[in-house]
Amino acid sequence: MPKFLPFAGLRYDPARAPYQDVVAPPYDVVDANEREKLAAGSPYQAIRVELPEPDPDRDLDRYESAAELFATWQDTGVLRRDPSPCFYGYKMTFTSESGEPRSTTGLLGALEVVDSGSGGVLPHEHTMAKPKSDRLDLLRATEVNTSPVWGLSLAPGLTAAAGRPPTAEDEAGSDLPGGYARATDGEGVIHECWPITDPVAIRDITSIVAANPVVLADGHHRYETARAYRDERRLTAGITGRVDPLAEPAPYDLVMAFVIELSDDQCEVRPIHRLISSLPSGTDLPALLEPFFHLTDAGAPTEENLASLSARGDLTLLTMHHAWVLTPLPATLRAAEAATGIPGLDSAAIAVALDSLPNHQLSYQHGFDQATRAVLEGPADAAFLLRPVSVEQIAGAARAGRKMPPKSTFFHPKPRTGFVYRPLRERYSL
């Protein structure tokens, strides 16, 4: 089972860098325009090191620029190292897609980097090939985990162990004064982060997470990058062969992770819809889908009909002029389960049908409104609007060692980058 350990993080001095001004979304959901807007908000904005830009005046590439900027923040006291290893409680309070108030509470800690296929830390879906060199070059240059991977613990009790954000009285008695941090993002999600220093709580958290495998919810590529970096560092240190699991881990043997309990009340899992474009002119898409689905006429995509489809959450095909509810036929369900080993996945059923279509381009969009707009306003020819994967399906797949098709789940909301950084320069020690 994986190690999950406290660490002494680097955090902003809130008097100089208020968290509202400096935290950022994960790097892989930030486009160029948002990056520019975020960076303009503060000279200490996390996005400046998470998505760095070159500094031609000093002949620095983007990774060298990030490393120098991060070092300057430490040297000038903008970032301060916590005096002792701790976990960090992290809570996100938000409104669900159905309009209900919800919250997710978990922990930031250092999760063991394990070899692929060795168990302990499990991917829950296949990943799409994309360059990992960017994150690896950033890690090499800065020697810092800037943003966490997201893990789901199969062990009960982690939410209770994380506790609650501190009150003013708690803060007054803390050995890490000013440790509580809060920010509200552009979607109205309230993010709260606080250190957990009590030795009993630290032992409990470590034991709970170590009792069961951790399923990767988000950050598969960052985790793979951490493994590549670990292997590089071990090779440089002359470490070959199997490493003693009881030995004290080096900093590069772990990666910063946000771990929550895999339960319905903690996970908001949203679907990732499929957009189809560049179909040959005159393609009758509904007719091509009839061997795979029973199509029920859902009418024109009026505002009223779209609102109804969104509320019902059916598996749906949407074109510019019409919508159909899709019910997978038995043969489609069998083929989808045979391909994944997991019953009832919309993403697998759609993949079976897509293999039969003429040449087309496939893209992904997690928002219902954004997906429908891509069809009604262009550039997509059609959208498959999927239903969310259940927590039970995720847990069952993880326990069985099965993987879902790429882009099957979207966990909401996303932890912000910048509440805590995990440095890798010093030897890890409790």
SULBEL-V10003 format. One record per residue. N is the residue number from 1. RES is the residue in three letters. SS is DSSP state (helix for helix, strand for strand, loop for the rest). OMEGA is omega in whole degrees, -180 to 180 (NA if undefined). BURIAL is # if it has 24 or more other C-alpha atoms within 12 Angstrom, else .. Layout:
# SULBEL-V10003
N,RES,SS,OMEGA,BURIAL + N,RES,SS,OMEGA,BURIAL
This chain:
# SULBEL-V10003
1,MET,loop,-171,# + 2,PRO,loop,170,# + 3,LYS,loop,173,# + 4,PHE,strand,-167,# + 5,LEU,strand,175,# + 6,PRO,loop,176,# + 7,PHE,strand,177,# + 8,ALA,loop,-173,# + 9,GLY,loop,170,# + 10,LEU,strand,-179,# + 11,ARG,strand,-179,# + 12,TYR,strand,166,# + 13,ASP,loop,-173,# + 14,PRO,loop,178,# + 15,ALA,loop,-179,. + 16,ARG,loop,-177,. + 17,ALA,loop,180,# + 18,PRO,loop,-175,# + 19,TYR,helix,179,# + 20,GLN,helix,-176,# + 21,ASP,helix,-168,# + 22,VAL,helix,179,# + 23,VAL,loop,-173,# + 24,ALA,strand,173,# + 25,PRO,loop,174,# + 26,PRO,loop,-173,# + 27,TYR,helix,-171,# + 28,ASP,helix,174,# + 29,VAL,helix,-178,. + 30,VAL,loop,176,. + 31,ASP,loop,-174,. + 32,ALA,helix,-179,. + 33,ASN,helix,-180,. + 34,GLU,helix,178,. + 35,ARG,helix,180,# + 36,GLU,helix,-179,. + 37,LYS,helix,179,. + 38,LEU,helix,-177,# + 39,ALA,helix,180,# + 40,ALA,helix,-175,. + 41,GLY,helix,-179,. + 42,SER,loop,175,. + 43,PRO,loop,-178,# + 44,TYR,loop,-178,# + 45,GLN,loop,-178,# + 46,ALA,loop,-177,# + 47,ILE,helix,-180,# + 48,ARG,helix,175,# + 49,VAL,helix,179,# + 50,GLU,helix,175,# + 51,LEU,loop,-172,# + 52,PRO,loop,174,# + 53,GLU,loop,179,# + 54,PRO,loop,177,. + 55,ASP,strand,-176,. + 56,PRO,helix,-179,. + 57,ASP,helix,180,. + 58,ARG,helix,177,. + 59,ASP,loop,179,. + 60,LEU,strand,173,. + 61,ASP,loop,-172,. + 62,ARG,helix,-178,# + 63,TYR,helix,175,# + 64,GLU,helix,178,# + 65,SER,helix,179,# + 66,ALA,helix,-178,# + 67,ALA,helix,-180,# + 68,GLU,helix,179,# + 69,LEU,helix,-179,# + 70,PHE,helix,178,# + 71,ALA,helix,178,# + 72,THR,helix,178,. + 73,TRP,helix,178,# + 74,GLN,helix,-176,. + 75,ASP,helix,-177,. + 76,THR,loop,176,. + 77,GLY,loop,175,. + 78,VAL,loop,172,# + 79,LEU,strand,-179,# + 80,ARG,strand,179,# + 81,ARG,strand,175,# + 82,ASP,loop,-171,# + 83,PRO,loop,-178,. + 84,SER,loop,180,. + 85,PRO,loop,178,# + 86,CYS,strand,165,# + 87,PHE,strand,178,# + 88,TYR,strand,173,# + 89,GLY,strand,-178,# + 90,TYR,strand,-178,# + 91,LYS,strand,176,# + 92,MET,strand,180,# + 93,THR,strand,-171,# + 94,PHE,strand,176,# + 95,THR,strand,-179,. + 96,SER,loop,179,# + 97,GLU,loop,179,. + 98,SER,loop,177,. + 99,GLY,loop,-179,. + 100,GLU,loop,176,. + 101,PRO,strand,-179,. + 102,ARG,strand,173,. + 103,SER,strand,175,# + 104,THR,strand,-180,# + 105,THR,strand,180,# + 106,GLY,strand,-174,# + 107,LEU,strand,169,# + 108,LEU,strand,178,# + 109,GLY,strand,-179,# + 110,ALA,strand,-176,# + 111,LEU,strand,-180,# + 112,GLU,strand,173,# + 113,VAL,loop,-177,# + 114,VAL,loop,179,# + 115,ASP,loop,179,# + 116,SER,loop,177,. + 117,GLY,loop,-177,. + 118,SER,loop,-179,. + 119,GLY,loop,179,. + 120,GLY,loop,176,# + 121,VAL,strand,-168,# + 122,LEU,strand,169,# + 123,PRO,strand,-179,# + 124,HIS,loop,176,# + 125,GLU,strand,176,# + 126,HIS,loop,178,# + 127,THR,loop,176,# + 128,MET,loop,179,. + 129,ALA,loop,173,. + 130,LYS,loop,-176,. + 131,PRO,loop,176,. + 132,LYS,loop,-174,# + 133,SER,helix,-179,. + 134,ASP,helix,-179,. + 135,ARG,helix,180,# + 136,LEU,helix,178,# + 137,ASP,helix,178,# + 138,LEU,helix,179,# + 139,LEU,helix,177,# + 140,ARG,helix,-174,# + 141,ALA,helix,-173,# + 142,THR,helix,-173,# + 143,GLU,loop,-179,# + 144,VAL,strand,166,# + 145,ASN,strand,-177,# + 146,THR,loop,-179,# + 147,SER,loop,-175,# + 148,PRO,loop,162,# + 149,VAL,strand,-176,# + 150,TRP,strand,-180,# + 151,GLY,strand,178,# + 152,LEU,strand,-180,# + 153,SER,strand,177,# + 154,LEU,loop,-179,# + 155,ALA,loop,175,# + 156,PRO,loop,173,# + 157,GLY,loop,-176,# + 158,LEU,helix,180,# + 159,THR,helix,179,# + 160,ALA,helix,-180,. + 161,ALA,helix,179,# + 162,ALA,helix,178,# + 163,GLY,loop,-175,# + 164,ARG,loop,174,# + 165,PRO,loop,-177,# + 166,PRO,loop,172,# + 167,THR,loop,177,. + 168,ALA,helix,178,. + 169,GLU,helix,177,. + 170,ASP,helix,-178,. + 171,GLU,helix,-178,. + 172,ALA,helix,-178,. + 173,GLY,loop,-176,. + 174,SER,loop,175,. + 175,ASP,loop,173,. + 176,LEU,loop,-176,# + 177,PRO,loop,-178,. + 178,GLY,loop,-176,# + 179,GLY,loop,-179,# + 180,TYR,loop,179,# + 181,ALA,strand,-176,# + 182,ARG,strand,175,# + 183,ALA,strand,177,# + 184,THR,strand,-177,# + 185,ASP,loop,-175,# + 186,GLY,loop,177,. + 187,GLU,loop,179,. + 188,GLY,loop,178,. + 189,VAL,loop,178,# + 190,ILE,strand,179,# + 191,HIS,strand,178,# + 192,GLU,strand,-178,# + 193,CYS,strand,-177,# + 194,TRP,strand,179,# + 195,PRO,strand,175,# + 196,ILE,strand,-172,# + 197,THR,loop,-178,# + 198,ASP,loop,-176,. + 199,PRO,helix,180,. + 200,VAL,helix,179,. + 201,ALA,helix,179,# + 202,ILE,helix,178,# + 203,ARG,helix,-179,# + 204,ASP,helix,-179,# + 205,ILE,helix,179,# + 206,THR,helix,-178,# + 207,SER,helix,-178,# + 208,ILE,helix,-178,# + 209,VAL,helix,-178,# + 210,ALA,helix,-176,# + 211,ALA,loop,-176,. + 212,ASN,loop,175,# + 213,PRO,loop,173,# + 214,VAL,strand,180,# + 215,VAL,strand,177,# + 216,LEU,strand,177,# + 217,ALA,strand,-177,# + 218,ASP,strand,179,# + 219,GLY,loop,179,# + 220,HIS,helix,-177,# + 221,HIS,helix,177,# + 222,ARG,helix,178,# + 223,TYR,helix,177,# + 224,GLU,helix,176,# + 225,THR,helix,178,# + 226,ALA,helix,178,# + 227,ARG,helix,178,# + 228,ALA,helix,179,# + 229,TYR,helix,178,# + 230,ARG,helix,-178,# + 231,ASP,helix,177,# + 232,GLU,helix,-177,. + 233,ARG,helix,177,. + 234,ARG,helix,179,. + 235,LEU,helix,178,. + 236,THR,helix,-179,. + 237,ALA,loop,179,. + 238,GLY,loop,-179,. + 239,ILE,loop,179,. + 240,THR,loop,178,. + 241,GLY,loop,-176,. + 242,ARG,loop,180,. + 243,VAL,loop,179,. + 244,ASP,loop,-178,. + 245,PRO,loop,180,. + 246,LEU,loop,-179,. + 247,ALA,loop,176,. + 248,GLU,loop,-178,. + 249,PRO,loop,170,# + 250,ALA,loop,-179,# + 251,PRO,helix,-177,# + 252,TYR,helix,177,# + 253,ASP,helix,-177,# + 254,LEU,strand,179,# + 255,VAL,strand,179,# + 256,MET,strand,-177,# + 257,ALA,strand,170,# + 258,PHE,strand,-175,# + 259,VAL,strand,177,# + 260,ILE,strand,177,# + 261,GLU,strand,179,# + 262,LEU,loop,-179,# + 263,SER,loop,-177,# + 264,ASP,loop,-175,. + 265,ASP,loop,180,. + 266,GLN,loop,-174,# + 267,CYS,loop,169,# + 268,GLU,strand,-178,# + 269,VAL,strand,-179,# + 270,ARG,strand,-179,# + 271,PRO,loop,170,# + 272,ILE,loop,-174,# + 273,HIS,strand,-180,# + 274,ARG,strand,177,# + 275,LEU,strand,-179,# + 276,ILE,strand,177,# + 277,SER,strand,177,# + 278,SER,loop,172,. + 279,LEU,loop,177,. + 280,PRO,loop,180,. + 281,SER,loop,178,. + 282,GLY,loop,179,. + 283,THR,loop,176,. + 284,ASP,loop,-173,. + 285,LEU,helix,179,# + 286,PRO,helix,-180,# + 287,ALA,helix,180,. + 288,LEU,helix,-178,. + 289,LEU,helix,-175,# + 290,GLU,loop,176,# + 291,PRO,loop,-174,. + 292,PHE,loop,-175,# + 293,PHE,strand,163,# + 294,HIS,strand,-177,. + 295,LEU,strand,177,# + 296,THR,strand,-177,. + 297,ASP,strand,178,. + 298,ALA,strand,174,# + 299,GLY,strand,179,. + 300,ALA,loop,-179,. + 301,PRO,loop,175,# + 302,THR,loop,179,. + 303,GLU,helix,-180,. + 304,GLU,helix,-179,. + 305,ASN,helix,179,. + 306,LEU,helix,177,# + 307,ALA,helix,179,. + 308,SER,helix,179,. + 309,LEU,helix,179,# + 310,SER,helix,-179,# + 311,ALA,helix,-178,. + 312,ARG,helix,178,. + 313,GLY,loop,179,# + 314,ASP,loop,169,# + 315,LEU,loop,-168,# + 316,THR,strand,168,# + 317,LEU,strand,-180,# + 318,LEU,strand,169,# + 319,THR,strand,-177,# + 320,MET,loop,-173,# + 321,HIS,loop,-174,. + 322,HIS,loop,177,# + 323,ALA,strand,178,# + 324,TRP,strand,170,# + 325,VAL,strand,-176,# + 326,LEU,strand,173,# + 327,THR,strand,-177,# + 328,PRO,strand,176,# + 329,LEU,loop,-177,. + 330,PRO,helix,-180,. + 331,ALA,helix,178,. + 332,THR,helix,179,# + 333,LEU,helix,180,# + 334,ARG,helix,180,. + 335,ALA,helix,-180,# + 336,ALA,helix,180,# + 337,GLU,helix,178,# + 338,ALA,helix,-178,. + 339,ALA,helix,-173,. + 340,THR,helix,-173,# + 341,GLY,loop,-177,# + 342,ILE,loop,-179,# + 343,PRO,loop,167,# + 344,GLY,loop,-180,# + 345,LEU,loop,175,# + 346,ASP,helix,-177,# + 347,SER,helix,179,# + 348,ALA,helix,178,# + 349,ALA,helix,178,# + 350,ILE,helix,180,# + 351,ALA,helix,178,# + 352,VAL,helix,-179,# + 353,ALA,helix,-177,# + 354,LEU,helix,-180,# + 355,ASP,loop,-177,. + 356,SER,loop,-175,. + 357,LEU,loop,172,# + 358,PRO,loop,180,. + 359,ASN,loop,-178,. + 360,HIS,loop,174,. + 361,GLN,strand,-179,. + 362,LEU,strand,174,# + 363,SER,strand,-171,# + 364,TYR,strand,178,# + 365,GLN,strand,-175,# + 366,HIS,loop,-177,# + 367,GLY,loop,179,# + 368,PHE,helix,-178,# + 369,ASP,helix,-179,. + 370,GLN,helix,-180,. + 371,ALA,helix,180,# + 372,THR,helix,179,# + 373,ARG,helix,179,# + 374,ALA,helix,178,# + 375,VAL,helix,-174,# + 376,LEU,helix,-178,# + 377,GLU,loop,-176,. + 378,GLY,loop,14,. + 379,PRO,loop,-173,. + 380,ALA,loop,174,# + 381,ASP,loop,-177,# + 382,ALA,strand,176,# + 383,ALA,strand,166,# + 384,PHE,strand,-178,# + 385,LEU,strand,-171,# + 386,LEU,loop,172,# + 387,ARG,loop,-179,# + 388,PRO,loop,173,# + 389,VAL,loop,-179,# + 390,SER,loop,176,# + 391,VAL,helix,180,# + 392,GLU,helix,179,. + 393,GLN,helix,179,# + 394,ILE,helix,-179,# + 395,ALA,helix,-180,# + 396,GLY,helix,179,. + 397,ALA,helix,-179,# + 398,ALA,helix,-179,# + 399,ARG,helix,-180,# + 400,ALA,helix,-179,. + 401,GLY,loop,-179,# + 402,ARG,loop,177,# + 403,LYS,loop,176,# + 404,MET,strand,175,# + 405,PRO,loop,177,# + 406,PRO,loop,175,# + 407,LYS,loop,178,# + 408,SER,loop,-175,# + 409,THR,loop,173,# + 410,PHE,strand,-180,# + 411,PHE,strand,-176,# + 412,HIS,strand,-9,# + 413,PRO,loop,-179,# + 414,LYS,loop,174,# + 415,PRO,loop,179,# + 416,ARG,loop,171,# + 417,THR,strand,174,# + 418,GLY,loop,176,# + 419,PHE,loop,178,# + 420,VAL,loop,170,# + 421,TYR,strand,179,# + 422,ARG,strand,-180,# + 423,PRO,strand,-178,# + 424,LEU,loop,-173,# + 425,ARG,loop,-178,. + 426,GLU,loop,176,. + 427,ARG,loop,179,. + 428,TYR,loop,179,# + 429,SER,loop,172,. + 430,LEU,loop,NA,.
